[in-house]
Every structure is written in C-alpha cells, then in structure tokens.
Amino acid sequence: MANSFNNLKKMYQYNAEDSNFLVERVDQFEKQLKRHLAGELDDAKFRSLRLRNGLYMELHAHMLRVAIPYGTLSSPQLRSLANVADKYDRGFGHFTTRQNIQFNWIELPEIANLLRDLSDEGLHAIQTSGKATRNITADPLSGLTEGEIEDARPYCELIRRWFNLHPEFSWLPGKFKIAINGAKLDETALRIHDLGLRLIRNSQGQLGFSVFVGGGLGAAAMIAAETASFIEVEDILSYLESTMRVYNLKGRRDHQKKLRIKFLVRELGAEEFSRLVDEDWQQTKNDSKLKLNLVELEQLKKDFSLPIKQIDLGSFEEKVDFNYSIWKKNNVRSHKINGFSIVNISLTKLGAAPGDATSEQMRILADLAEKYSVGELRTTKRQTIVFPYVRKDQIFNLWQSLEKYGLASPHQGTLAQIVACPGRDYCDLAKAVSIPIATRVQERFNDMKKLLDIGDLNINISGCENSCAHHHVADIGLLGMQKNGEEYYQITLAGETLHQTVIGKKLGPSVSGENIVDAVETVVNVYLEHRQNQERFTDVFKRIGITPFKEKVYE
Amino acid sequence: MSEILQIESILNKDYESVNLVSFQEWVENIDKLSKLSVGVIIGPSDDVSLIKGHLDFIALIALDFNNFDDGRGYSQAYLLSKRWQFSGEIIGINAHLDQLQFMIRSGVTSYILLDSYIGLNEEDYANGFSICYQEAANNSGLQQKY
C-alpha cells in the first residue's frame, strides 16, 4: 500500500545496555524465586520482591502486570504480549487503566522465561507493583494534539529511568504513581495521582513543570495539591527526590490504610509539606549530578518525534455508510498533522471485563497498526487502544477491517462504553458485582438514536472502595457496597479530570442492585431535560446543582 | 546476629571494638557520650537530623535494616554519608541479602547480614547489575547511565 509514512524513522527502543539491564533483573529475580521455592526465602520477603517484579499471588494462580511505558507500544511488542498470552496464560491479556497489561494465569516456575521473552522486545514488569515508583503514565495522545506544550514521553522516559531501582526510594511507605501531561486536556488524570506533573511555560517562555502531590481515589478520595507552580526542566529530578525523601522519612508506616502520600500531605497540610520538600531541595537543587541530562533529553525528543509528515489528500471523497459515520463521529479525533487522524478502538464487549483482549485480537491490532498507523499503538485509561497516525483517506478501510473482527462497535464513545472493574464475579475484594450492572445499563440504553443524543457521558462502576474503575471522576459513578447482605450502589455525580479535576458528589442514600439501572436512567433523563445547547453533563450539574437529580431519583 | 539487643559492641574496619549506644541514649547524654568515642545505633524511626551537628564525635553509626519493608534506613544512610559527609563507618546491621545493593548505593559502608543468610553468595546480590540510572551516594563499579 502506498503511504506517506517515513519508513526510516523507528520507534524509540532500548539500547543494548538497557536490554542487558532487563536480563540482569530477570536473572536476579530467578535466583530469588529458586530460593523461595526451596524454602530459603520466606513468604513475606518474597512477596515484597515479587511485587517489585509485577507478580501478584491470587487465590489459584499468579497475576503478572507488565508495563507499557507512557502507553506506547510497537506492533512487535504487542505480538510479543500476544505470544505471552498464548504460551504462559489462557490466551488473554487485560489492558488496565494505568498503561499496563495483566496476565492472570501465570505459573510461578515459568515466570523467568516469560520475563526473558518480554525483554527481547524491551518489555518488562519492573516496579509495576510494590511500594516504589510505578509505571509512569503519559497522555496517550502525546505529540498528536493541537496546543500541546510538549510531548510528555521523553520526560517520562528520563524520570522512569531515574527511579528505576533507585537505591533510596525503592522501599517507600506505599505505592507511588506518577503521571505526566503536556497537553491542553488532561487525559492522564494527573491530580488523582500520588504525584502529577504538568508541563508548562512560564512568563519568560521557559519550559518547566507544575507539581501536584497527594492525589488518590479509594475510600479517602483526594485531589493532589500544587506543591510547586514552576520547576525548571533540569531541576525536576532533584525536586522529585526531595518530595520522595520527605515521604520516605515521614510517611505513615503504622497504619495499613494510611500508607499513601496523600495522608501525609493531609496530616501536615499542603503548605507545610511543600515547605519541608523545599527545605530539603535547597540542599540539592544546585548539585550538577542531579540535573536532568539535557543532551539525552534532546536525543529522546528526536526518538519520539512523529514518524509522519503532513500530506495533501486533495479531493478524496469520504465513503457514505451509516454505521461508519456513527463510529467515526465517536471514535476519530483530529490530528495536529494535516492529512491524519487519531483513531480510538474499544475492546469493550457486552458482559465481559473492559480491557480484556484475546491474543488473536492483539495480533490483529498489531497487523492493522502496521498497515494503518506506522506500527504504533497507544493505551488509555479508558482501557482503549489508540492508533495515532491514520491517514484520513484510509480510515474507512481501517474501519472495515475493525468491523470484520468485531472491533468497531458504534457504541464506542457513547454512554454504553462503561468502565467497570472485574467486580464480585472475579475479585475477592469486591462487595458487589460490576460487569452485570454495566450490561444491564447497556441493555437499557440500546437505542442508538438516544445514545447519540446523550453523547459522551461516562459511567464508571467500582465493586468496592478501592475504586479500580475510578468512579469518583466519572459523570455518573457507581460504588458497590453491602447492606444487610444485599448489593447496593452509591451514586456520585459530575466527577471529572479532563478539563479540571473534580471528585463526584454523593447523590444520597445508596440504591439497591435491583433499582440501580432505573436510577441511572433517571439521572440521564434529568440531564437531558435541563441541557441547553450542547452542554456537557458536568456543566449542567454545575448550573442546576444536585437537587433536581436527587428529587427525581428518590421521589 | 539476629537481635539488635545482642549488639553491645561492634568491630570497625580496623577490627577495633567500638561500644554502641542507642540513639535515644546518645541524644539524652550528648555531652557525656561525645567524649567517649562510641558508636550509635539508629533505628528507622529515629530522627537522624538530631545528631547532624555532632557527627564529629561519633565513632561509627549502625543503621538497623531488620524490617525488610521499612525503607527509612536508605534515606538515613544517604543523609549521613552524602549530605552531612559523616566520615566514620556506616554499618548496616540486621541486613538482608536482597537489599545489599540498595544499602551500599545509599551510603552504607559495611554490613552485618542476618544469620539466616549465612552460606549464600553475597557478591551475587551486592553487585547484581552492570549499570545504574541515577546518582547515588555510592555508584562505584557501576556504569552510570543518566
């Protein structure tokens, strides 16, 4: 197929030293595993070590979480994940909300071979779990959208490296999640992270970061506080180290539910926390060895530069097809490079856990990405796959292929694309089911005309307070709970992260599983009744308040 | 040795025996103890900044790494060795084999492993990697990539 891709440009790849490091890490873990299996390393210590290699022990098998750094994958990497799914799992993988993929049926003795297979493609599971810096997430549309300050990925890569087996910060009080955004809209939800970095320019045009610390969901949802309004790019590593040092030394270690940095920030107050960080930082900010390597940064900017150039498509005519036009409206976004579009692909299937993909689907997506998107894919917090570089005159062909493989439901991008955790059907922690509720909501809203009228409205369903489905930051959030042995759902409304970060407001008493779909429909109807022009759900909520929703749901 | 309480004195690198006191004892009796050239045992919850001004009078410091998941010792080692330039030995006591690389790079200058690790190859765990990705108190032997 003729295309205008610059075929000489390859995606950023680890060099020989990095690859060797991955192998050394596997060798080390293999030795620890052998000692554990021989009874020479106790469960508690092995737990700490295996988590830092992404390995969880579930009731019947082991789950491995593999990092997808900054959410960017190449086609060969996705095929390698498909091979792992076939060779070591049951032919499935699960794309998470934080740019990772999980395999649920891993046999312990095979783990080292699995990790070696992954390292061949520069993939790893280092620090995807445990009380250390987790995979650093980036805007999945990095580099693609108009008005972006800068592509966040080179910064993600340099910060990821710095905190990779960091000697001082590998045994923190709790897990430490970082997100970096360089775009206008926040697709990373950075202020619900332990630490969020926003790329900005100051009044002199200098590039730097605003730093936000102490966000998180769970039983105590908190929005991260701004601890620094502008840190110059080359000072970011020392500032992050100071933040982590204060956390490492002063964070709560005495209470299992207060381990995260948000509790320290809350207890000290954001101002005092920032002061302590600043006090520490004054000792190190001028240390030349802690400066971000600007030469390496420039190299990475080249490595991550877009592999496409603008093209003039002349007078190509878009195909006329009803299903195609609906799908396109909901799933294709404009690209900053002329002639190209960004295409979103949902893996959500009625009645299945969102984010699940079969090895066959992974291979199909890898092939299609090679054909239509320069062999690159991105993963998002809505558990979808993005093709970042699709020529406008090839979107129809791509859609036809996606249709053929059942990957182009027109429901994508509507209310019917629900984010749900595995819930009580699959998870020991859950208090209530999630996926069956998602299915019932989808069945209730099965009229395409109405779905299109409602537009992009997010419904997220978590089966317990751990909030894996991020229900606090959805337009309509449902939290599963138990009341007298029955499943109930607490409704929160008008949470968001894209334009600003808002934790949803509780509507009122929780609603039984039997009545919850009626309640969701009522909320949607109140929205439609009060909506003016093309107002978003959150805008209507801000304008009319919670009362009209409350009155209708509990009448 | 498996119990911190069993340590009453410790050998330094010159194989001279140094008497140890707890952090609490040191802080409460600085005037008296600073004349005696003793070593100080620091636990994870001890506020190491309290002895910052007295480091010249301390013969050696023993950081207790007994709790595998408590990472405060690594920051304490960094502050003592790199920031405050403590010139004496920093001994990691009750150390775990799998954490040697983190201890040494954070500034611990020698260590005493817990008994349960006797017989295992320490070299394997102290030097597991050929490169490192960050500045630290001690990166010797590692190719620095940052």
Interface residues (C-beta under 8 A of the other chain):
Chain A: E17 D18 N20 F21 E24 R25 D27 Q28 K31 Q32 R35 E40 L41 A44 K45 S48 L49 K131 R161 W162 F163 N164 L165 H166 P167 E168 F169 S170 W171 L172 P173 L237 R245 N248 L249 R253 Q283 T284 D287 K289 L290 N293 E296
Chain B: F68 D69 D70 G71 R72 Y74 S75 Q76 A77 Y78 R83 H96 D98 Q99 Q101 F102 M103 I104 R105 S106 L120 D124 Y125 G128 F129 S130 I131 C132 Y133 Q134 E135 A136 A137 Q143 K145 Y146
